[in-house]
């Protein structure tokens, strides 16, 4: 059941990546991790970096994009 939920979240993240024109990075994990996270960091040059990450066992799906503050 958890695998189906995480696959659904990963699919949602890929849709968001298409809408935001974001970078998609798929990489291996040394170990086993399950879960997802969202992080946003604001910088002094009035930009915000957004990161979505979904961890599916031994695969990490990372979506990153930068947005300027208006």
Long-range contacts (C-beta under 8 A, 24 or more apart in sequence): 2-34, 3-56, 6-34, 6-35, 6-36, 6-54, 6-55, 6-56, 7-56, 9-36, 9-54, 10-54, 10-56, 10-61, 13-52, 13-54, 13-61, 13-63, 14-61, 14-63, 16-52, 16-63, 17-52, 17-63, 17-65, 20-50, 20-63, 20-65, 21-65, 22-50, 22-63, 22-64, 22-65, 23-62, 23-63, 23-64, 23-65, 24-61, 24-62, 24-63, 25-60, 25-61, 25-62, 25-63, 25-64, 26-59, 26-60, 26-61, 26-62, 27-59, 27-60, 27-62, 28-58, 28-59, 28-60, 29-55, 29-57, 29-58, 29-59, 29-60, 31-58, 32-57, 32-58, 33-57, 33-60, 42-69
